[in-house]
Amino acid sequence: MRVLISVYDKSNILDLAKELVENGYEILSTGGTYSYLKSNGLEVVEVSEVTGFKEILGGRVKTLHPAIHGGILYREDVASDIEEINKNDIKSIDIVVVNLYPFEQKSKEIQDIDTLIEFIDIGGPALIRAAAKNHKRVSVLTDPKDYEWFIKKLKMQAISQKDRTYLALKSFWLTSYYDSIISNHFVKVFGFLEKEFRHKTIPILCDEKLRYGENPHQEAIIYEDPLQEEGITRAKVLQGKKMSYNNYLDADSATKLISEFSEPCVVIVKHNNPSGVAVDNDLPKAYEKAFNSDPEAAFGGIVAFNKTVDDKLASALVEHFYEIVLAPSFTKEALDVLSKKKNLRVVEYGHIHQKKDIRAISGGYLSQDFDNKLYESIEVVSLRRPTEEELKDAIFAWKVCKWVKSNAIVIVKNQSTMGIGAGQVSRVDSLRTAIRKAKNFGHDLKNAVMASDAFFPFRDSIDIAYEEGISGSIQPGGSMRDKESIEASNEHDMFMIFTHMRHFRH
């Protein structure tokens, strides 16, 4: 019985090799692995002794030889295979232990392309695929975590067909992931567009199984994209329960919205929609304004900050029930205060950077560029121009509106949301919802401004806004009836701004 061992990651490989020898296996090996095992006192046969061919091209060619691949790929139940390996004096290889050059790690460290290319493994994937293809007879080990249970079963002569199939599938996923890392990295390095290639794979790593999905009867897993070093999956949970599926969705929404602002900002999110947003140089004041925008919706929501949370702010937070508090950093004193709420998730997040938005649908996936723009231009299309304060509020409202589910209306005054209408089937219904919410909590809408994520199809929204004292609007424009909305604004001495960019969010 023979085993081929060729590994870059030598974790636990010495223990595995010793156990294999004790169980009667002859070890074949190459390069650094051969030297490592030999120097630790193990009897090892160098692959070149079997092939009769020394390594060439600086080690690029070592195991690509019929004496090796024939020993892995022959089938016990095919007479012609047995005849050929006997004729060519090829001996069986029953176990293949291989892991790959660390291209993923090196791609983050090495800028020189020629140097990096040398970390593209050739022989390793070929050995893995050969062994996995012939898993009816051959066991393939690619993960050091599998060594211990494999040896236990081997000693009991209990390696089953199911075990070999599991190991084979694991290895196919590994080589697929490995190739995906390489192709995605070089698409970026060589400046090609992904759309130029029909076949596409996305490398993802299973991070952990979540308690459940949106609802308790749905299973859920969170995956990491190894090509993205930033994002909510990299956030640190400093205290509290584990993040849930819905927690991740809400946290993602909150951090994307808050990343639109450089000034001190607070975002409160509930069910993937903002319920309150405010900016103020005094962060506790910004929090108070965001909370007062819609105190009912804030209950059980999540709060995100784009500046450090201190103990004063933490003391205000623990007065209410929240699922999560997010911030780029927390003072030690703030963490002491927040620790009073044992179940409160306190999460430290970094930068948000995303290139693609991918969504599963029945039969496939939808992919689009991430919405990382705000507007094409700011064009005042009404006779009345906004004041400096109105323009600031309009742009603030536009930033918030971008992250509200369509149809979206956001009403803002003094850099704080007054009312938000989200997810209605008509735009005027979203406006009525935003107005109703604002009035419910006693907000004065006189001289407030409103933002709409898409154009107004009729002038009715402008007329209703005027009746409530709203002074103007910001919207993309582009309706066949734009003229009617502009005329309505002029009749009511309201300003209207076109951004020439829509922000639907479904």
C-alpha angles and dihedrals in degrees: 000000000000137000127196115214121188115152138160093193104058096187109146091345093125092056091048093049093050091051091049092051091049088053092055103264124143111220124224117190147164141222116322094006091054092050092046095051093042093050089053092059102261125138105243132172115217113232091233089065089059097043096038086225127106121226110274139192093036093306095312089121117044114119101023095110137112091240089063104033092039089055090053101039105043116112120228093211096050111085094201090055091053091047093051097049091047091048091051094041091240115162125213123263109202104176129035118196111188139149126178141251107272098250092155094056094041093049087065093049107036123066098176108093097207091053093046093049089064087067092063102107116222108166094041098059090042091055092044094050092046092051093043091049090054095041089133085082108007129069116214120199118192101153124065088213088070096055097085100051091040092056092047090054093042091056089053091045085238103129101135133199087251090056092052091046091051091050091047093051090047090053093048089054089049096053091044090052091046093052090046092055090051096047095045092048095050094045085062096040095049094042100240123147117242090228089066089072124066097199114064136174128183119207113226132170123214103239102179144323111256123221089253141318130260087316132026094252092059122085116221139189130185117221130195126221104222090202091064113069094183136053142083093300087065094051118119119236101215096182142352136046123332116279115263130214092262091044090058092049093050094043090050091052093047096049093046091052095045091049087069089072131068095180118078105291140177125201125188114195131191124181093349094307128098113246096180135014129173141160127208135150086238103066095200088054091050089052092050091051093047092048094048091052088077114351093176095056091045090067108104092000131119128257124211128192129188094206135053117294113227132191094269091057092042090055090056092048097054090058088074137047114257132162096213140009114201127192139147088244144355130210116239089246090053091052090051090054094044091049088074086076099063096186095045110111110226109196130188112203135186134205121327115229124162132160104180136038111207125183131181119234129172108291097010148341140291119222129189139161113273113260097249099148128086107196142338093226142333107246122176104213098174128083091243116068120214119252118244091262093047091051091051090050092046093054090045090052091048092054091052094043090057089068099042119099114257133291086047133179122174123188116200138182129175093357093304133101115251099180137356126200113195139179099001120151092233129040095228089055089055089052092050090049092051092048093047092050092048092051092046089064097040099254117162107228095191108126092003118137130222134215127202122198091217136018125295106250092199137020092245093095091054092049092049092047091052091052089056094050096254108157102208150333144238120209140147098254121210102124123133084233098049088120091060092052092047091048090050090052091050093048090053095041090243126144123238126196127195119207096183089221128094125212109197112173115190 
